[in-house]
């Protein structure tokens, strides 16, 4: 058999393999989209179809208005943006300090960070719950909340996850590859550490910072266990928790609304991912291969 | 070379300013770690020896009572440990093997391969809770997709999430579906990092495709496999939302794992903080040991060729 025949066979198998992958990954996603547009009779049938009978947006309307997903969006957006911003800023400053600022206990600090990387959220979730309660941040009232209640509730969701080990680690690895000449030149020019970080390091490290930021964003947006535990008031629910409660309340009666709610949960992440997936995929991959 | 008082003073002043900068830059992050990672780690350990009363916010020391309750008295614990082991081992093995296969597939110069790669990766960024909701509907044994497909082939669908025999398998399917793409992406990067001349040299030596895979690709990928192995074990150990949405540890504890037991003990009606802390301590010790074992294994086996 000639080389080109072998190649053709490989290609044929390759495309068959890719088709199988597309079906395995795509059909459940399609099932979600089609489910969100189905009416109840279309759900409870022995012959469900992958394509809904018609474009039917009632479920989205119901999820948005009756299940007040509009207001849950605010909780998710506020906690995600503040939480992720805090993480990015602290990851950059901490990584910068670890690489470029002289300090006697620098290695100790780095080890502290590595150990924190190995402590899973679940292990510390109970004491953290007690800490947040001691700080007076648990909002238990389900009546109309004051602005102060919202701030307390948001803080309860944001605070325990605001520190960042993985991103700091990722950025530290990246900053170490920045040529020392660049930093020295800035120093000779009399630039402060702040200026050096903002004007010299950050621009060079933009891809790595973007990766860290996107990972933080998706992690915060998707967070489930912690918000589940600390949101007693239904007004403070983030989207994943609101979807869960909707499932408990309507799961058997209104599948379509629950599916629409699930779409509300995943849509922002999908949009961001479509726009910036290069950073996520390449960033993660290079972190794994080089790190 | 000697240090004059003036130059000493100068370096000291510069050092001192550096220290302040360091504290300002790294301090907030570290402070949060102390409050929300280190302190709770210790407090959790202390809580595990207490009978804690949430109403008066006070604990009473009870020695090893909670440990006895969880490790010896709790008849479900063996089941839960088995479940955790089965889930972790199956999920990690499947993700590594399938991840490598898909990476080998997508590493070929095929059209659309980047699109397929992105698609494969996409479930990894979606909320686990939303993914679980999709699969809840797929697994429905009367109206779901699997039921429908199996019926087409004349097979009776199992009751998936409602059947103790199938519930764990269902969870494994969902977890692998969600996280496979991540492994694929990492493996592709690993494959592309293997120098092409190694393959050329093997070819010149007359190595066939299988031998090249066995002697060049696999050893070249071992650091990546190690990385993926560690992260997959740790991640699968922490998998919570899929279980919480799909099975809540049931039916009859068939899918109850350590993380879920922790949640049940601490945050459902039971609300026994002491016992929950024992489960958390157990979880931490196991994860720590696993990481150490893997680190040791890798020191001996990994080739950085």
Interface residues (C-beta under 8 A of the other chain):
Chain A: X10 X11 X14 X15 X17 X18 X21 X22 X24 X25 X26 X27 X28 X29 X31 X32 X35 X43 X44 X45 X46 X47 X48 X90 X91 X93 X94 X96 X97 X98 X101 X102 X103 X104 X106 X109 X112 X113 X116 X118 X119 X120 X121 X122 X123 X124 X125 X126 X127 X128 X129 X130 X131 X133 X134 X159 X160 X161 X162 X163 X164 X165 X168 X193 X218 X221 X222 X224 X225 X228 X229 X239 X240 X243 X244 X247 X251 X255 X258 X259 X261 X262 X265 X266 X269 X270 X273 X277 X280 X281 X284 X285 X286 X288 X289 X291
Chain B: X15 X18 X19 X21 X22 X24 X25 X26 X28 X29 X30 X32 X33 X35 X36 X37 X38 X39 X40 X41 X43 X44 X47 X57 X102 X105 X106 X108 X110 X112 X113 X116 X117 X118 X119 X120 X121 X122 X123 X125 X126 X127 X128 X129 X130 X133 X134 X135 X136 X137 X138 X142 X143 X144 X145 X148 X177 X181 X182 X185 X186 X188 X189 X190 X193 X223 X224 X227 X228 X234 X237 X238 X240 X241 X244 X245 X259 X262 X263 X266 X267 X273 X276 X277 X280 X281 X283 X284 X287 X288 X291
